Protein backbone atom coordinates (compact mmCIF):
# COMPACT_ATOMS: atom_id res chain seq x y z
CA UNK A 1 0.00 0.00 0.00
CA UNK A 2 1.24 3.47 -0.90
CA UNK A 3 2.25 5.74 2.00
CA UNK A 4 -0.05 8.72 2.65
CA UNK A 5 1.09 12.08 1.37
CA UNK A 6 2.84 14.84 3.31
CA UNK A 7 3.52 12.97 6.53
CA UNK A 8 6.78 11.03 6.71
CA UNK A 9 6.24 7.68 8.35
CA UNK A 10 9.17 5.32 8.70
CA UNK A 11 8.53 1.63 8.14
CA UNK A 12 5.12 0.07 8.58
CA UNK A 13 2.28 2.03 10.10
CA UNK A 14 -0.20 0.67 12.59
CA UNK A 15 -3.94 0.86 12.03
CA UNK A 16 -4.14 3.59 14.67
CA UNK A 17 -1.44 5.73 13.07
CA UNK A 18 -3.08 5.37 9.61
CA UNK A 19 -6.32 6.70 11.13
CA UNK A 20 -4.47 9.64 12.70
CA UNK A 21 -2.78 10.45 9.39
CA UNK A 22 -6.13 10.28 7.57
CA UNK A 23 -7.69 12.68 10.11
CA UNK A 24 -4.77 15.09 9.65
CA UNK A 25 -5.10 14.92 5.85
CA UNK A 26 -8.87 15.46 5.93
CA UNK A 27 -9.27 18.11 8.59
CA UNK A 28 -6.07 19.91 9.59
CA UNK A 29 -4.36 20.86 6.32
CA UNK A 30 -5.41 24.42 5.33
CA UNK A 31 -7.64 24.44 2.24
CA UNK A 32 -5.44 26.86 0.31
CA UNK A 33 -2.54 24.41 0.72
CA UNK A 34 -4.71 21.59 -0.68
CA UNK A 35 -5.78 23.77 -3.65
CA UNK A 36 -2.18 24.79 -4.34
CA UNK A 37 -0.98 21.18 -4.12
CA UNK A 38 -3.49 19.95 -6.73
CA UNK A 39 -2.84 22.95 -8.99
CA UNK A 40 0.92 22.40 -9.01
CA UNK A 41 0.84 18.60 -9.16
CA UNK A 42 -2.02 18.04 -11.62
CA UNK A 43 -2.65 21.41 -13.32
CA UNK A 44 -6.27 21.46 -12.19
CA UNK A 45 -8.36 24.00 -10.29
CA UNK A 46 -9.70 23.00 -6.89
CA UNK A 47 -11.65 25.72 -5.09
CA UNK A 48 -10.34 26.79 -1.68
CA UNK A 49 -13.94 26.42 -0.41
CA UNK A 50 -13.76 22.62 -0.72
CA UNK A 51 -13.08 19.80 1.63
CA UNK A 52 -10.77 17.69 -0.57
CA UNK A 53 -8.53 15.33 1.35
CA UNK A 54 -4.81 15.93 0.75
CA UNK A 55 -3.70 12.49 -0.41
CA UNK A 56 -1.57 10.86 -3.05
CA UNK A 57 -4.53 8.46 -3.48
CA UNK A 58 -6.60 11.30 -5.05
CA UNK A 59 -5.60 12.51 -8.52
CA UNK A 60 -7.01 14.82 -11.18
CA UNK A 61 -6.36 14.99 -14.91
CA UNK A 62 -5.05 18.20 -16.44
CA UNK A 63 -7.72 20.86 -16.89
CA UNK A 64 -10.18 19.44 -14.37
CA UNK A 65 -12.18 21.83 -12.19
CA UNK A 66 -13.64 21.24 -8.73
CA UNK A 67 -16.16 23.94 -7.79
CA UNK A 68 -16.86 25.17 -4.21
CA UNK A 69 -18.37 23.09 -1.40
CA UNK A 70 -17.33 19.66 -2.68
CA UNK A 71 -16.23 16.82 -0.38
CA UNK A 72 -13.77 14.29 -1.81
CA UNK A 73 -12.18 11.79 0.55
CA UNK A 74 -10.84 8.27 0.66
CA UNK A 75 -10.02 5.66 3.22
CA UNK A 76 -7.41 3.67 1.28
CA UNK A 77 -8.81 3.33 -2.26
CA UNK A 78 -7.85 5.63 -5.13
CA UNK A 79 -10.07 8.37 -6.53
CA UNK A 80 -8.86 9.22 -10.02
CA UNK A 81 -10.36 11.84 -12.33
CA UNK A 82 -9.40 11.99 -16.01
CA UNK A 83 -8.65 15.13 -18.05
CA UNK A 84 -11.06 18.06 -18.31
CA UNK A 85 -13.59 16.86 -15.74
CA UNK A 86 -15.97 19.24 -13.95
CA UNK A 87 -17.21 18.55 -10.43
CA UNK A 88 -20.08 20.86 -9.41
CA UNK A 89 -20.89 22.36 -6.03
CA UNK A 90 -22.14 20.26 -3.12
CA UNK A 91 -20.96 16.93 -4.56
CA UNK A 92 -19.76 14.16 -2.24
CA UNK A 93 -17.33 11.58 -3.58
CA UNK A 94 -16.06 8.98 -1.11
CA UNK A 95 -14.00 5.84 -1.61
CA UNK A 96 -13.50 3.12 0.97
CA UNK A 97 -10.86 0.48 0.36
CA UNK A 98 -11.64 0.10 -3.37
CA UNK A 99 -11.03 2.57 -6.21
CA UNK A 100 -13.29 5.10 -7.88
CA UNK A 101 -12.04 5.67 -11.43
CA UNK A 102 -13.58 8.53 -13.45
CA UNK A 103 -12.68 8.97 -17.14
CA UNK A 104 -11.96 12.06 -19.25
CA UNK A 105 -14.47 14.86 -19.99
CA UNK A 106 -16.93 13.77 -17.29
CA UNK A 107 -19.46 16.37 -16.10
CA UNK A 108 -20.91 15.89 -12.62
CA UNK A 109 -23.90 18.10 -11.75
CA UNK A 110 -24.51 19.66 -8.32
CA UNK A 111 -25.55 17.64 -5.24
CA UNK A 112 -24.31 14.33 -6.70
CA UNK A 113 -23.18 11.52 -4.38
CA UNK A 114 -20.69 8.92 -5.62
CA UNK A 115 -19.87 6.11 -3.19
CA UNK A 116 -17.21 3.43 -3.49
CA UNK A 117 -18.36 1.57 -0.38
CA UNK A 118 -21.04 1.37 2.27
CA UNK A 119 -21.56 0.11 5.78
CA UNK A 120 -22.29 -3.55 6.48
CA UNK A 121 -25.50 -3.76 8.49
CA UNK A 122 -27.07 -7.24 8.29
CA UNK A 123 -26.21 -8.62 11.74
CA UNK A 124 -28.56 -7.78 14.61
CA UNK A 125 -26.14 -8.82 17.34
CA UNK A 126 -23.64 -6.04 16.43
CA UNK A 127 -23.95 -2.31 16.18
CA UNK A 128 -23.78 -1.07 12.59
CA UNK A 129 -20.58 0.82 13.38
CA UNK A 130 -18.94 -2.46 14.52
CA UNK A 131 -19.78 -4.39 11.32
CA UNK A 132 -17.22 -2.73 9.06
CA UNK A 133 -17.88 -1.87 5.46
CA UNK A 134 -18.44 -3.47 2.09
CA UNK A 135 -16.20 -1.83 -0.49
CA UNK A 136 -16.81 -2.41 -4.19
CA UNK A 137 -15.45 0.70 -5.92
CA UNK A 138 -16.80 1.84 -9.27
CA UNK A 139 -15.85 2.99 -12.75
CA UNK A 140 -17.24 5.90 -14.76
CA UNK A 141 -16.23 6.02 -18.45
CA UNK A 142 -15.28 8.97 -20.67
CA UNK A 143 -17.71 11.72 -21.78
CA UNK A 144 -20.32 10.90 -19.12
CA UNK A 145 -22.92 13.42 -17.92
CA UNK A 146 -24.29 12.95 -14.40
CA UNK A 147 -27.36 15.10 -13.64
CA UNK A 148 -28.01 17.07 -10.47
CA UNK A 149 -28.87 15.09 -7.36
CA UNK A 150 -27.94 11.68 -8.78
CA UNK A 151 -26.62 8.95 -6.49
CA UNK A 152 -24.06 6.47 -7.84
CA UNK A 153 -23.79 3.42 -5.56
CA UNK A 154 -20.82 1.07 -5.04
CA UNK A 155 -20.13 -1.53 -7.70
CA UNK A 156 -21.51 0.44 -10.66
CA UNK A 157 -19.81 0.46 -14.03
CA UNK A 158 -20.97 3.39 -16.17
CA UNK A 159 -19.97 3.09 -19.83
CA UNK A 160 -18.52 5.79 -22.10
CA UNK A 161 -20.93 8.49 -23.22
CA UNK A 162 -23.71 7.55 -20.79
CA UNK A 163 -26.12 10.16 -19.42
CA UNK A 164 -27.48 9.84 -15.88
CA UNK A 165 -30.72 11.77 -15.34
CA UNK A 166 -31.16 14.23 -12.48
CA UNK A 167 -32.22 12.59 -9.22
CA UNK A 168 -31.46 9.06 -10.45
CA UNK A 169 -30.15 6.29 -8.22
CA UNK A 170 -27.69 4.10 -10.14
CA UNK A 171 -27.10 0.71 -8.56
CA UNK A 172 -25.97 -1.43 -11.51
CA UNK A 173 -24.14 -1.31 -14.83
CA UNK A 174 -25.04 1.40 -17.36
CA UNK A 175 -24.07 0.45 -20.95
CA UNK A 176 -22.16 2.92 -23.14
CA UNK A 177 -24.18 5.79 -24.68
CA UNK A 178 -27.39 4.88 -22.84
CA UNK A 179 -29.57 7.47 -21.09
CA UNK A 180 -30.85 6.33 -17.69
CA UNK A 181 -33.19 7.95 -15.18
CA UNK A 182 -35.35 7.10 -12.20
CA UNK A 183 -35.14 5.32 -8.86
CA UNK A 184 -33.73 2.80 -9.50
CA UNK A 185 -32.23 4.08 -12.76
CA UNK A 186 -33.56 2.39 -15.90
CA UNK A 187 -32.64 2.87 -19.56
CA UNK A 188 -34.94 5.47 -21.13
CA UNK A 189 -33.04 6.21 -24.33
CA UNK A 190 -29.77 6.23 -26.21
CA UNK A 191 -27.48 8.93 -27.54
CA UNK A 192 -27.35 9.25 -31.35
C-alpha positions as CSV (number, residue, x, y, z in Angstrom):
1,X,0.0,0.0,0.0
2,X,1.2,3.5,-0.9
3,X,2.2,5.7,2.0
4,X,0.0,8.7,2.6
5,X,1.1,12.1,1.4
6,X,2.8,14.8,3.3
7,X,3.5,13.0,6.5
8,X,6.8,11.0,6.7
9,X,6.2,7.7,8.4
10,X,9.2,5.3,8.7
11,X,8.5,1.6,8.1
12,X,5.1,0.1,8.6
13,X,2.3,2.0,10.1
14,X,-0.2,0.7,12.6
15,X,-3.9,0.9,12.0
16,X,-4.1,3.6,14.7
17,X,-1.4,5.7,13.1
18,X,-3.1,5.4,9.6
19,X,-6.3,6.7,11.1
20,X,-4.5,9.6,12.7
21,X,-2.8,10.4,9.4
22,X,-6.1,10.3,7.6
23,X,-7.7,12.7,10.1
24,X,-4.8,15.1,9.7
25,X,-5.1,14.9,5.9
26,X,-8.9,15.5,5.9
27,X,-9.3,18.1,8.6
28,X,-6.1,19.9,9.6
29,X,-4.4,20.9,6.3
30,X,-5.4,24.4,5.3
31,X,-7.6,24.4,2.2
32,X,-5.4,26.9,0.3
33,X,-2.5,24.4,0.7
34,X,-4.7,21.6,-0.7
35,X,-5.8,23.8,-3.7
36,X,-2.2,24.8,-4.3
37,X,-1.0,21.2,-4.1
38,X,-3.5,19.9,-6.7
39,X,-2.8,23.0,-9.0
40,X,0.9,22.4,-9.0
41,X,0.8,18.6,-9.2
42,X,-2.0,18.0,-11.6
43,X,-2.6,21.4,-13.3
44,X,-6.3,21.5,-12.2
45,X,-8.4,24.0,-10.3
46,X,-9.7,23.0,-6.9
47,X,-11.7,25.7,-5.1
48,X,-10.3,26.8,-1.7
49,X,-13.9,26.4,-0.4
50,X,-13.8,22.6,-0.7
51,X,-13.1,19.8,1.6
52,X,-10.8,17.7,-0.6
53,X,-8.5,15.3,1.3
54,X,-4.8,15.9,0.7
55,X,-3.7,12.5,-0.4
56,X,-1.6,10.9,-3.1
57,X,-4.5,8.5,-3.5
58,X,-6.6,11.3,-5.1
59,X,-5.6,12.5,-8.5
60,X,-7.0,14.8,-11.2
61,X,-6.4,15.0,-14.9
62,X,-5.1,18.2,-16.4
63,X,-7.7,20.9,-16.9
64,X,-10.2,19.4,-14.4
65,X,-12.2,21.8,-12.2
66,X,-13.6,21.2,-8.7
67,X,-16.2,23.9,-7.8
68,X,-16.9,25.2,-4.2
69,X,-18.4,23.1,-1.4
70,X,-17.3,19.7,-2.7
71,X,-16.2,16.8,-0.4
72,X,-13.8,14.3,-1.8
73,X,-12.2,11.8,0.6
74,X,-10.8,8.3,0.7
75,X,-10.0,5.7,3.2
76,X,-7.4,3.7,1.3
77,X,-8.8,3.3,-2.3
78,X,-7.9,5.6,-5.1
79,X,-10.1,8.4,-6.5
80,X,-8.9,9.2,-10.0
81,X,-10.4,11.8,-12.3
82,X,-9.4,12.0,-16.0
83,X,-8.7,15.1,-18.1
84,X,-11.1,18.1,-18.3
85,X,-13.6,16.9,-15.7
86,X,-16.0,19.2,-14.0
87,X,-17.2,18.6,-10.4
88,X,-20.1,20.9,-9.4
89,X,-20.9,22.4,-6.0
90,X,-22.1,20.3,-3.1
91,X,-21.0,16.9,-4.6
92,X,-19.8,14.2,-2.2
93,X,-17.3,11.6,-3.6
94,X,-16.1,9.0,-1.1
95,X,-14.0,5.8,-1.6
96,X,-13.5,3.1,1.0
97,X,-10.9,0.5,0.4
98,X,-11.6,0.1,-3.4
99,X,-11.0,2.6,-6.2
100,X,-13.3,5.1,-7.9
101,X,-12.0,5.7,-11.4
102,X,-13.6,8.5,-13.4
103,X,-12.7,9.0,-17.1
104,X,-12.0,12.1,-19.2
105,X,-14.5,14.9,-20.0
106,X,-16.9,13.8,-17.3
107,X,-19.5,16.4,-16.1
108,X,-20.9,15.9,-12.6
109,X,-23.9,18.1,-11.7
110,X,-24.5,19.7,-8.3
111,X,-25.6,17.6,-5.2
112,X,-24.3,14.3,-6.7
113,X,-23.2,11.5,-4.4
114,X,-20.7,8.9,-5.6
115,X,-19.9,6.1,-3.2
116,X,-17.2,3.4,-3.5
117,X,-18.4,1.6,-0.4
118,X,-21.0,1.4,2.3
119,X,-21.6,0.1,5.8
120,X,-22.3,-3.5,6.5
121,X,-25.5,-3.8,8.5
122,X,-27.1,-7.2,8.3
123,X,-26.2,-8.6,11.7
124,X,-28.6,-7.8,14.6
125,X,-26.1,-8.8,17.3
126,X,-23.6,-6.0,16.4
127,X,-24.0,-2.3,16.2
128,X,-23.8,-1.1,12.6
129,X,-20.6,0.8,13.4
130,X,-18.9,-2.5,14.5
131,X,-19.8,-4.4,11.3
132,X,-17.2,-2.7,9.1
133,X,-17.9,-1.9,5.5
134,X,-18.4,-3.5,2.1
135,X,-16.2,-1.8,-0.5
136,X,-16.8,-2.4,-4.2
137,X,-15.5,0.7,-5.9
138,X,-16.8,1.8,-9.3
139,X,-15.8,3.0,-12.8
140,X,-17.2,5.9,-14.8
141,X,-16.2,6.0,-18.4
142,X,-15.3,9.0,-20.7
143,X,-17.7,11.7,-21.8
144,X,-20.3,10.9,-19.1
145,X,-22.9,13.4,-17.9
146,X,-24.3,13.0,-14.4
147,X,-27.4,15.1,-13.6
148,X,-28.0,17.1,-10.5
149,X,-28.9,15.1,-7.4
150,X,-27.9,11.7,-8.8
151,X,-26.6,8.9,-6.5
152,X,-24.1,6.5,-7.8
153,X,-23.8,3.4,-5.6
154,X,-20.8,1.1,-5.0
155,X,-20.1,-1.5,-7.7
156,X,-21.5,0.4,-10.7
157,X,-19.8,0.5,-14.0
158,X,-21.0,3.4,-16.2
159,X,-20.0,3.1,-19.8
160,X,-18.5,5.8,-22.1
161,X,-20.9,8.5,-23.2
162,X,-23.7,7.6,-20.8
163,X,-26.1,10.2,-19.4
164,X,-27.5,9.8,-15.9
165,X,-30.7,11.8,-15.3
166,X,-31.2,14.2,-12.5
167,X,-32.2,12.6,-9.2
168,X,-31.5,9.1,-10.4
169,X,-30.1,6.3,-8.2
170,X,-27.7,4.1,-10.1
171,X,-27.1,0.7,-8.6
172,X,-26.0,-1.4,-11.5
173,X,-24.1,-1.3,-14.8
174,X,-25.0,1.4,-17.4
175,X,-24.1,0.5,-20.9
176,X,-22.2,2.9,-23.1
177,X,-24.2,5.8,-24.7
178,X,-27.4,4.9,-22.8
179,X,-29.6,7.5,-21.1
180,X,-30.8,6.3,-17.7
181,X,-33.2,7.9,-15.2
182,X,-35.3,7.1,-12.2
183,X,-35.1,5.3,-8.9
184,X,-33.7,2.8,-9.5
185,X,-32.2,4.1,-12.8
186,X,-33.6,2.4,-15.9
187,X,-32.6,2.9,-19.6
188,X,-34.9,5.5,-21.1
189,X,-33.0,6.2,-24.3
190,X,-29.8,6.2,-26.2
191,X,-27.5,8.9,-27.5
192,X,-27.4,9.3,-31.3
